Amino acid sequence: PCNNVPTSVAATSFNSELSKTTTALEISVFALELYPITTISFIGYLNQVITLNDGNHVLNINLEPNTVLIDEIVVMGYSSKAKTEISSAVVVLDNSELNDVAATDVGTLLQGKVSGVQVINSSGEPGSGAQVRIRGVSTIKPGNAEPLYVVDGIIGGNFDPNDVESISVLKDAGATGLYGTRANKGVIIVTTKKAKLGKSSLEFISSYGYNVADHGNIQMMSGDQFYNDFSAEFYRDPDLHTIDKIKFYKDYPKELAARNFNWVDEIFQPASVQKYYLGASGRNDKVGYYLSGTIFDEGGTYRGTGFKKINLRANTDVQVSKRLKVKNNINISTSQGSSYDYLDLYYAYLSIPWDNGYDADGAPVYVDSRNHDWWSRDHINPLHSIDNSEYSYKGMDLNYDLIGSFSIFDWLSFSSSNRLSLNTTKNHRFVSLLAAGTNHGKGFISENQKHWYGGISTNLFRFDHSFGSHSFDGLMGGEFEKGQGGFLAAQGKNLPEGFDVLTTASAEKQIDGFTTEEIMRSFISQVNYNFDHTYFLTASYRIDASSNFAPNHRVAHFPSVSASWLMDKMSFVENSSLLNRLKLRSSFGITADSDIGAGRYLGLYALNTQYNGNPAATPKQLANPDLTWERTNQLNFGIDVGLFKNDRISFALDLYNNVTNDLIVKVSQPLSQGFEDRWENAGSVTNKGIELALSTDIIQRKNFTWTTDINFSKNINKLSGIGNPIYTTVGGITQIYRDDIEIYTFLLPKWLGIDPDTGGPLWEKIEKDDQGNITSRTSTSNYSEADPQEVGHALPSFSGGVGTNLQYKGISLFANFAYQYGNDIYNATRVFMDNDGQEPYYNNLVPNPDWSRWEKPGDVATHPSFQNNALSKEPSSRYLEDGSFIKLRTVNLNYTLPSSWIQKLHLQACTIGVSADNLYTMTNFWGQDPEVTLNQLAWSMPGVSDFKYPNNKRFMVNLNLKF
């Protein structure tokens, strides 16, 4: 009504297409003659005042969309909200922003696209996934540091990237608070595709191309380089400082320089990649369905490796009655692949080019210590080892979802979301008795099988009520999850030739295994309030009880609150030609991490030995009944701004401060305890930072558009309350955890370079007084006198990405860059490849042009002489390098056929294109790739670059057909 005058109208037709700027509304008029001036309103559109002309009983009105009310719906797991109603730090990417990379994991799709999200592809092995960290690292315990994944509103699950409709990244407690104990590391919400009303469609996507191994700055020496630039250095006269060529030629015949077997090129070769997707969907007023199948086949660039995966999905929903709706989702995936042995990869780089890996018939030659013409140190031919071994695996994953919702009243409903899951994997490792090395003549076989099955049920009452300018909605209910897992492994030796099954092993048999069970019970509640679509408030409260903790610490409480002010109705926004949208938001909440595995608080015994012929137990783990949760207090402030009409320029700025208390760590114990360490809560870690996301529509024309997306994030990490420092050492490399420094800080002797007089290595020696204060810093040539120091850190100072998209008629060009700056990498491969002659029968890498080797007194060099190189390759800051990089992650060039052509082909759409991934990396890091692991495990350390399966450059041809 207008001017408090009641009006009755009946809409006879209403066609809404949000892609258009206006919507037609045709109404029949009954009582409008009484009130010639009337306001027409419709939810989602701006009100329009009309004047009724005499005798006109049918009006055709074009309503302008109200961008405040017609809003993107953001899926946040337990609930969905209009984007304008969200008071927390959430980033949403839809399907069109995700399918630019042929990948099987979410992390690779997100790299460089979301502020505050660090994505690292630390391995190019087929089937491997990226490592994801949201807003830094909040724990120092080994194990899983990945965010929580939620698929179709239920925790966990599996999916294929082609099935993804959208991904929501939840970064602060206002968004993640409802996940309580699981939310310390952030939450990623994956929503799979559903059918659209009134439309049946069939889509086919085909991608085919090649992977090419990217060795970065590692280029191994040729036969000539290894002869003249490396081996000759052993014969440099210590007095004359020249090469004694007579002795050199006597021990190393000149013909060796002409031998040039390229081990890297033989073992790493281009491999095909192909992916095929077929999806169908349809919906009527009662039933909707989405069916899909994906085949992914990735050949490995490393000899003998590869990965295959088949994924099947069926999503259906049925409107059983006016009040009852039921959804069924099922996802089945199977995979199989072939992996590799670390030592074979090691020899692929270090074998000397003077050795030929093939015999006269072109078959890999067997090598042992009796091959006197074999120069490589360990007398191993990796080509022969690879062909006489197998490292295969296979797995299956099944998820079934049953989701029901029942409308009790117009304002109250009940939903039940349930999932049953099953995951199983089997690994097979076999080394033939024909292979060289420790298993020659015996052979080796091992198999292990893991399984996990469980279920989760979430049952919630939801309410939604409005009166006047006030709106309330929310939810309350409970969640129960239970899972059981098991592991079984066996191995043995002495195999008959030609057999690779466990039962044929006749010696050194071993068996291992375990079972585990985890249970979680939760109470969940949330209330949302908004006033006049301007002021928004959300409060949530969750209680979790986890079987991973002792009974007196099993229950934990997780409140959170967030608020925002949408200032679009303020006069300075409404009347501004520059400012189109302005929103202030803030949030605070508590989350936690229960991901420590079952039984860490218990005193455990190992029942894997015997005493006097009977089963016996030995102490394995010291009990700690006071072990409790890692809890994080999260505070966030944000602002969202849109400039010019339709937000031609928009940006979001977030400031956050997250403090994680009661870190779970292994603390050293007194010798009287009989244990070296036990799990305890000690210390806190703070992550605070700034995030910026900027989107621009630089050009918007009928036939040409140019858009950009830029994101930046800076995170500051600091430990406190640790008490006695904690040290972790892997492969002789140590990192320290102590107060007032950041996680993953390297503790190493400080390298001072080369003594210009002697050509020997120098390290820093520190003198201290009785109070521990440093009194002097001097150089020493004695490695044992070099004091370990905090010399670098594995976490970057800042990171982000840049994306740009140009479209001209049917042609589109998209490019995405990812970058990070300020982290250090310990280049462990250089210990072997850049060893100053301490390994004379390992090949060396081609040196950096800025490097130089000492030859005579007075030389200012970066590398010691071969004659004075004692302990130069021992762990020190010498091998600590700048890990900063800018990476051209993706380039896509596509062409969409004109609609006139499409109609003749009886298609809805057709797009063909080419793409390239991991195309170029700009970095000073002199190794394989600056994307190194972030995982803290028994065999790996964050920020350490060891021999790894190289990342790949990928080139693809793509075809997308819609019927």
Buried (B, 14 or more C-beta within 10 A) or exposed (E): EBEEEEBEBEEEEEEBEEEEEEBBBEBEBEEBEEBEEBBBBBEBBBEBEBEBEEEEEEBEBEBEBBBBBBBEEBBBBBBBBBEBBBBBBBBBBEBEBBBBBBBBBBBBBBBBBBBBBBBBBBBBBBBBBBBBBBBBBBBBBBEEBBBBBBBBBBBBBBBBBBBBBBBBBBBBBBBBBBBBBBBBBBBBBBBBBBBEEEEEBBBBBBBBBBBBBBBBBBEBBBBBBBBBBBBBBBBBEEEEBEBBEEEBEEEBEEEBBEBBBEBBEBBBBBBEBBBBBBBBBBBEEEEBBBBBBBBBBBBBBBBBBBBBBBBBBBBBBBBEEEEEBBBBBBBBBBBBBBBBBEBBBBBBBBBBBBBBBBEEEEEBBBBEEEBEEBBBBBBBBBBBBBBBBBBBBBBBBBBBBBBBBBBEEEEEBBBBBBBBBBBBBBBBBBBBBBBBBEBBEBBBBBBBBBBBBBBBBBBBBBBBEEEEEEBBBBBBBBBBBBBEBBBBBBBBBBBEEEBBEBEBBEEEEEEEEEEEEBBBBBBBBBBBBBEEBBBBBBBBBBBBBBBBBBEEBBBBEBBBBBBBBBBBEBEEBEEEEEBBBBBBBBBBBBBBBBBBEBBBBBBBEEEBEEEEEEEEEEEEBBBBEEBBBBBBBBBBBBBBBBBBEEBBBBBBBBBBBBBBBBBBBBBBBEEEEEBEBBBBBBBBBBBBBBBBBBBBBEEEEEEEBBBBBBBBBBBBBBBBEBEEEBEBEBBEBBBBBBEEBBBBBBBBBBBBBBBBEBBBBBBBBBEEEEEEEEEEEEBBBEBEBBBBBBBBBBBBEBBBBBBBBBBEEBEBBBBBBBBBBBBBBBBBBBBBBBBBBBBBBBBBBBBEEEEBBBBEEEBEBBBBBBBBBBBBBBBBBBBBBBBBBBBBBBBBBBBBBEEEEBEEEEBBBBBBBBBBBBBEBEBEBBBBBBBBBBBBEEEBBBBBBBBBBBBBBBBBEBBBBBB
